[in-house]
Each structure stands twice: as structure tokens, then as C-alpha cells.
Amino acid sequence: MITARGLARRFAGHGRAEVHAVRGVDLDVEAGELVAFLGPNGAGKTTTLRMLTTLLRPTGGTATVAGHDLRADPAGVRRGIGYVAQGGGASPEATVTGELVLQGRLHRMSKADAAAKAAELSAHLDLGGLGDRAAKTLSGGQRRRLDIALGLVHDPGLVFLDEPSTGLDPHSRANLWEHIRGLRDERGATVFLTTHYLDEADALADRILVLDHGRIVAEGSPDSLKARISGDGVTVGVAPESVAATAGIASGLPGAHEVSTSDDTVAFRVPRGDTAVPELLRLLAADGVTLRSVAVRRPTLDDVFLALTGRSLRDAGQEAANVA
Ligand SMILES: Nc1ncnc2c1ncn2[C@@H]1O[C@H](COP(=O)(O)OP(=O)(O)OP(=O)(O)O)[C@@H](O)[C@H]1O
């Protein structure tokens, strides 16, 4: 559905250094996949999406999207894709049905076909009963669902979603995720989305491409990416005078590594936290160490990002642009 090789985009710096927003991205997305581009603010996610959707000309590389060459046949690409931008496309004053019908007419549908499509999409995206409401009166979640419906009017086989759940409360996000899964599972669409939320990529994507400073730095299923971090994290709280003894015992557990201490905690990684902790508790008790707390944490995608880049995904988002 998408093949890209060396896709790149530079922006003129207007007196300052050029910005290399995307520095040579290779992509292969198969039909029916749900793929997420995960990266901090400024990583180049939106720029890549805008290139793949023909809204921005690449300064380097080639791509085929929905069966059409990006440079030679941008109109063909546009016919085959739906694009739901970050800000959404609905006019605030227009009604839900009015906006959907207008979108259908823009795609050269007859009035009857456009009305039928509006009704079908309203039902599919839980907008039934809201047809006469102005877009500006919708809740954040309803508005996002309308934006997605607008991107589906021409039944695209490939749907791009840019930061779909930004600004939504947890309940609306979970609801939106159901609908995004439905695009693939019920409508058979291939979905490519961008996010800087680890939980979103984890919950939705078959495959995650981690983007940092305009380059793909890792790729795989959420589980395979997490498996790159070897083992579970265990943190035990003990009295300050027991930290050294506890660290010694932890270091002796089979497969223990990355042992670190603070004033009253010892942290380490082991292949399996659930089997290591009972053994640790037994050894600590035999040594007379009183445990204050114990926590076992499965590796997260944030750990993956940290291991790959040396920075946490949240901190990385605060950084400045990819100035060359
Ligand atoms: N029109 C432009 N002119 C100059 N620089 C730009 C332009 N558009 C984007 N950039 C820069 O390119 C880099 C990548 O931006 P982009 O919007 O693609 O990142 P992103 O990963 O989508 O971030 P976000 O999560 O904040 O949307 C940033 O440094 C940004 O400032």
C-alpha cells in the first residue's frame, strides 16, 4: 500500500540553518496493516505524512502510495487515500450531515449517493442523532469522529490519521481507538497514523516505526520492540542501611543486570520478574533484611525509546527542531 525509499524533506532556514525535517525514510506498508509512526514533537511525523498524502513535495526520494507514484501521479494517490489532519477539516458552522454530504459532492457523488454515504458513515462512527448539530457544538471525541468520517466519504483503501487522539479525555480516546480498529477490521482499510503517545501505538498498531530527528530508528510490533529491552524492571524499597546488602543479593539472582541503587531503593532487571521476586524475598528474609516495597514493571515503549536514543520520549518532545 505504501512503498517509500529515501523520502526526505528540507525546509529553507530563512537566514538560519536549513531544517532537515525528514532525512531519508524507507517504508513498506502492506494492505490491511495498522501502522503507527511514533516519535516526539518535531521528529518529522507530520512532514512525512504530508509528503505521502501529496500535500508537500519531497526534496528527495521516491514513493508509491495506494498504487500510484507520488511524483508522477499525485491525483491518483489522492483518489486512493483518506487524510485526517491534526486540526480536522470540518467547518464550525456546518452541520454534521451537511458537511458529510458536501464532502460526497466534492467527490462527484450524486445528491442521493452522498446522502446515503453520510447516513452510513454517521452510523458507523456513532454520529447518529447528531446530523443536524453544528460541528462547533460537538464534543472533542464527536468532532474527531466527524473528521474521520469526512476522510472516508470516498471509501479510500488507505487512511492517514495525524495525531488522532490529541486533546481527548481518556474515555473519548478509548472510544476513538475502537473506531480506528473498526476502519481496518470492518471497512478493510489500511491505516497509517502518527502519534506521540506510547499507549496509543501500543494499543492500536500491528507495527510501529519509531521516528527520531527525521529518521526511523526502530521498527517492529509493540511486543518485539519491547523485547529489545531485556527483561522486567524490579525495584525494591529497603532501609538505607540495607541497600548495599540488597544490591549484593539482587546481583546474584540468575540473569540480573543493570543493578542500581538510590538512598533507599535497589533497581535491577531480570529475565522474568515473576520468578525472580519470590527468590529475592526468600534471600532477603534469610539475610534479615526487611522489605518496605517491591514493584515489578514490564518494559514499556518508553524504555525502548530511551534505550534507542538515550532520551525519554516525553523529554525528547521538549527539544528544539532538527536544525542541520
Ligand atoms: N514549513 C516549515 N518550515 C520550516 N520548518 C518546518 C516546516 N514544517 C515543519 N518544520 C520543521 O520540521 C521538523 C519536523 O516537523 P514535523 O511537524 O514533521 O514534526 P512532528 O513529528 O509531526 O511533530 P508534532 O508531533 O509536533 O506534530 C520540525 O523541526 C519543524 O519545526
The ligand as a MOL file (V3000), in Angstrom:
LIG
                    3D

  0  0  0     0  0            999 V3000
M  V30 BEGIN CTAB
M  V30 COUNTS 31 33 0 0 0
M  V30 BEGIN ATOM
M  V30 1 N 7.1030 24.7360 6.8010 0
M  V30 2 C 8.1570 24.5230 7.5870 0
M  V30 3 N 9.2280 25.3590 7.5770 0
M  V30 4 C 10.3060 25.1350 8.3610 0
M  V30 5 N 10.4150 24.0920 9.2070 0
M  V30 6 C 9.3840 23.2350 9.2790 0
M  V30 7 C 8.2070 23.3950 8.4820 0
M  V30 8 N 7.3640 22.3620 8.7610 0
M  V30 9 C 7.9710 21.6080 9.7000 0
M  V30 10 N 9.1930 22.1180 10.0110 0
M  V30 11 C 10.1610 21.5680 10.9700 0
M  V30 12 O 10.3990 20.2240 10.6340 0
M  V30 13 C 10.5640 19.4330 11.8030 0
M  V30 14 C 9.5910 18.2790 11.7830 0
M  V30 15 O 8.2720 18.7840 11.9840 0
M  V30 16 P 7.0010 17.8490 11.9700 0
M  V30 17 O 5.7980 18.7190 12.1130 0
M  V30 18 O 7.0540 16.9430 10.8100 0
M  V30 19 O 7.2160 17.0010 13.2880 0
M  V30 20 P 6.2190 16.0320 14.0330 0
M  V30 21 O 6.9930 14.8040 14.3540 0
M  V30 22 O 4.9860 15.8600 13.2480 0
M  V30 23 O 5.8990 16.8170 15.3530 0
M  V30 24 P 4.4940 17.0170 16.1220 0
M  V30 25 O 4.3290 15.7850 16.9510 0
M  V30 26 O 4.7670 18.2000 16.9690 0
M  V30 27 O 3.4300 17.2200 15.1160 0
M  V30 28 C 10.3760 20.3740 12.9670 0
M  V30 29 O 11.6460 20.7650 13.3800 0
M  V30 30 C 9.6200 21.5380 12.3730 0
M  V30 31 O 9.9090 22.7180 13.0630 0
M  V30 END ATOM
M  V30 BEGIN BOND
M  V30 1 1 1 2
M  V30 2 1 2 3
M  V30 3 2 2 7
M  V30 4 2 3 4
M  V30 5 1 4 5
M  V30 6 2 5 6
M  V30 7 1 6 7
M  V30 8 1 6 10
M  V30 9 1 7 8
M  V30 10 2 8 9
M  V30 11 1 9 10
M  V30 12 1 10 11
M  V30 13 1 11 12
M  V30 14 1 11 30
M  V30 15 1 12 13
M  V30 16 1 13 14
M  V30 17 1 13 28
M  V30 18 1 14 15
M  V30 19 1 15 16
M  V30 20 2 16 17
M  V30 21 1 16 18
M  V30 22 1 16 19
M  V30 23 1 19 20
M  V30 24 2 20 21
M  V30 25 1 20 22
M  V30 26 1 20 23
M  V30 27 1 23 24
M  V30 28 2 24 25
M  V30 29 1 24 26
M  V30 30 1 24 27
M  V30 31 1 28 29
M  V30 32 1 28 30
M  V30 33 1 30 31
M  V30 END BOND
M  V30 END CTAB
M  END
